[in-house]
Structures are given as C-alpha cells and as structure tokens.
C-alpha cells in the first residue's frame, strides 16, 4: 500500500475573503425582503436597495450597492432556483452598509475564471474589488452571502452628518 501525499486544501472562494466586522448579523438589525424565484426579482432588489438608501439619506455607496446586490441576487436565483431573502443593515458605528442574501443551497459561492468574451463569471471578482469585506456562511436552511460597503462619517448623505 502506498501513502498518497497529503494535500492542504484552500478554503472555498467566498467563504471569507476579508475579515468581517464584529457585531450582530444584518438580519438582527436591518430591513429584509423575500424575493420570489423569478428573473424580475433582480430589478426589484435594485429598486428596494435604492429606495432604502434614500430613506436612510445615504447617497455615497448607492452605485456600488446597486451593482453588488444585483450580482448576489442574480447568483442566488440562478444557482439555487428558490426564493431568496435580501437584508440591508446600516451600521453607522462601524461606518458600514451590510447586505445579506440568503438562499436554500448550502454550497458556498465559487469564483470561476471568465474568458474575455464571457458574459458572466465576474460577479465575485467585482464584489472582492468593491466591498470592504464579504463572505458566506452556512445557515440551517442553506447559506447567506454577504458584503459590506464603507460609508464615510460626516459625508454628505451620511445619517450622522451635521
């Protein structure tokens, strides 16, 4: 019998790309919506995010939030086939906007190598570039993919601005 070499496996992409801030999950302190398993839910998610950011008078991260929510919701709908829960949380003490998308599939997101002419396959790379931290975690019924965007204290549109 031969001994096979031991191979150390890297954690799956997206399980935790950058460290998360301490504190409660967004679901404990935010607003949440259940989106049906339908392609129109992606545009609904974008509208909900923009509307909530307007309620919070938060103008800074709107473009990035809209883009990244679109990516995460699209992936959840495409690869899980069921409804998803979108949760937003404004965490001024941490200068963060947190977004979570929960679905029924426990499989963590996996980055893939996109060719020049591919229409997809770049979502996790965009999240990695634009978000200050992101990751995924298993839940009792699937997983949650989350990201945080930095908000600047005192910036125009920040809820704590004078």
N, C-alpha and C positions, 0 to 999 in steps of 0.2 A: 504494500500500500504506500503510495507516495503522498507526501504532505504538500497540499496546494499552498502557494504563498498567501499570506493574509493581505487583504486589500482594504484600506481605510476608505470608506465611502463618505463623500462630502454630503452635507445636508441638502435636501432637495431645494432647488432655486425657489425663493419666495417664502420659505418657512420663517426666515427672519433675515432680511438683507442688511438692515441697520438697526441699532438698538432703539427700542421703544421707550417712551417716557413712562414713568411710574404713574399710577392712578387708576381710576375706575375705567372700565370699558365704556365706549361711547353709548352703548345701549342702556347703561345705567343713568346717563345724564343728558341724553340728546333727544332729537326728534327722529321718528322712524316711520317708514312706509313699506308695505308689502306690494311688490310689483309682480303682475302675472307673467307667466311664461309666454311672452309674445314680443316680437321684434319692436313694436311700438313702445315697449317699456323703457327702451334706451333713451328715446327722446323725452319720455315722461320723467325719467330720472334726472336728466339735464335740467328740465324746467323746474322740478322740485328743488334741486340744489340752488339754482339761481334765485328762485323765489325765497328760499330760506336765508340765503346770504343777504338778500335785500332786507328781510325782516331784521336780521342782526346788524344791518348797516355796515356790512363788511364788503368793501369793493376790491381790496387788494388781490386775493387769490382766486377771483371768480373764473378767469380763463383756465387756469391750471385745474381748479376743482371740477369744472365742467368737462374738460378733456379726460381727466383721470377717472371720474365717476363713469363716464361713457365707456371707457376701456374695461373697467372692472365689472360693470353690469353686463356689458356685451359678452365677456368671457363667461360669467356665471350662467347666463341664459344659453349660450352656445354649447357649453360643455356639460351642463347639468340637466337641462331640459325641464326644470321645475321652476316654481316661483322663487323669487329672491326677496330678501329684506334689506333695504337701504337705510342706514342710520348715519346721521350727521351730529357732531358734537362740537360746540365751540368751547374751547378750553383756554380762556384768557390768562389764567395763572401760568400756563405753560406756553403761551403765545402760539397756540396750535388750533387748527381746524382738523378734526379727525373724521374720516369717513370709513364706514364698515359696510361690506356687502356679504350677507350670509346666504349660503345655499345648502342643498341637501347632499352634496357629494363631498366625502371626506378627503378626496385626493387633492394634495396641495398644487397650487399653480406651478407650471413648468415653463421656463423660458425656452424658446426654440430659436434656432439660427434662421433668420429670414434672408432670403436672397434679394437682390436688388429689385427685381420685378414682382416680388410677392406683395399681395395686398394686405396681408396680416402678418402677425408674428412679432410685432414690435411693442406691444402694449406694456409688458413687464419692464422693458428697457426704458420706455417713457416714464413709467412710474418710478423706476430707480433714479432717473435723471431729475425729475421734478419734485418728488416727495422728499421731505426731510428724513422720514423713516417709513418703512412699510413691512408687511409680513402677512402670514396666515397662521391660523390656529384651528385645530380641530374643535368641534363642538359636539354635543351629544347627538345632534342630528345631521352633522355634515362638517362644514368649515366656515370660517369668516376670513375674508381677505380684507385688509385694512391698510390705510395710508394716512399720514399726517402731512399737512402743509403748514409752513411757517407763516404766522401773521405778526406784523411788527407793532409793538406797543406804541401808542401815540400817533400812528399813521392815520391819514385821512380814511374814514370809514371804519376804524377800529372802535369797538364799543366802549373802550376805556379812554378814548381820545377826549381832550378838553373841549 
